[in-house]
Every structure is written in C-alpha cells, then in structure tokens.
Amino acid sequence: MPLYATLCVAGTVLPLLSFAPWLREHGLAIPLLLQQAFAEPISAFAWMDVLVSAAALLALIVVEGRRLGMRHLWLPIVGLFAVGVSLGLPLFLLLRELHLCGLRKSD
C-alpha cells in the first residue's frame, strides 16, 4: 500500500511540475494547448495513448469498483480528470487494496 500512496504523490507532482511553466506562460488557453499537444505526429501518438488509457481506467474504476462494492469511486475519477492517469490509476489501486484489506479483516 505505501507503494500506491507514493505513486499517487509522484503521479500528481511530476505531471503538474511539467505543466506549471506552460500554464504560467499561456494561462488556461485550451485551444493552444490542443494545438500544441497535436502539433507533431509523435505528440499525437502519445496523447492518443493517454486518452485510450484514461478510457480504459475509467471503465476499470466503474466496473471493478461496483463489482467489489467499493465506496468513494468518485475520488480516482476526479483524480483522472484533474491530473490524469498518473494519479487516477494508483489512487484506484490504493482504494481497492484498502477495500480488500478491510474485507479480509472482517472475515
């Protein structure tokens, strides 16, 4: 579990540190952000990979979370949309692990 918590911190801090200089310079200029994100084929490739991964993660959170009867599924969904897969995935895995540990303790 400490690994997932550490990955939540890294998955939040590292992307935001990379984004902060751009945000400081341009503000929240969404059209410019999209233009620059898809300016080169390699960056479009990377963004398509991230978008498909985000969709898969969203499906995992909803399906697996409901299957296990997990609470607070909104937390990793907010993390996914606020920061990205780098926060949403480890946060979901942390919550899942805590949920499973709670089930084992109640047996």
N, C-alpha and C positions, 0 to 999 in steps of 0.2 A: 504493500500500500504506500509506503513512503516514496517508492519509485513513481507511482502515478501522480502523487502530490507534487513531486519535484518536476515532473513533465508538465503539469498544469502551469507551474510558475514559469518554466522555460518557454512553454508554448504561448504564454501571454507576453512575457517580457521581450523575447527575441524578435518576434514579428513587429511589435509596436515600436521597438527601438529602431528598426529598419524603416518603418513608415513615418515616424515622427519628423524627420528632416523634410520629407516631401510635403507632409501636411503643414508644417511651419511655412514652407515656401509658397505653396499653392492654395492652402486652405482646403475646404472640402469641395473641390472642383470635380464633381463626379464625371462630367463629360471628358475632361482632361485625363482623369485617372483611367477611364476606359480606353481612351485613345492611346495612351502610353502603355497600358497593360497589353494591348493587342497590336502594338506597333511593329513588332518583329515576329516571324513565324515561331521562333523558339519561346518567346514570352507567351504567345497564344497557346502553344503546346502546354506550357506549364499551367496556365490558367484553366485550360480545359481539364487537365488532370485534377486540379484543385476542385473545380466545380463538380466533376463526377464523384470525386471522393467525398465532398460535402453532401451530395445527394445520397450516397451510399451510407454515410454516417447518420444522416437524418433518419433514413429507413431503419437502420440498426437501433438507434435510440428508441424509436417508437415501437417497433416490433418486439425487440428483446426486452425493452423496459416493461411493456404491457404483459408479455409472457411471464416475466418474473414477478409482476406486481410491484414494481419499483415505484417509489414516490419521488417527487421533485424532478421529474424528467425535463421540466422547463429549464432547469439550470444548464445542462450541457447544450440544449438548443439555443439558449441565449448566448452561451459561450461560442457556439459555432457561428452565429450571425454577427456577434460583436467583435470577435477576434479571428476565428477561423477554425479549421480542422485541428490545428495545432493545440488549441485549448479544448474544443468540444470533445475530441476523442479521449484524451487522458482523463478529462473530468467525468465522462460517462463511465469509463473503466473503473475509476475510483469509486464512484457511486455504486456501481454494480458490485464491486468487491465488498464494499461496506454492507450492502444489502445481503449478499450471500453469507458474509460472516455473521450477520445478525440472525439469519435463518439457521445457521449451524449451531449457534449458541442457544437458540430456543428449543432445539431437539432434545 
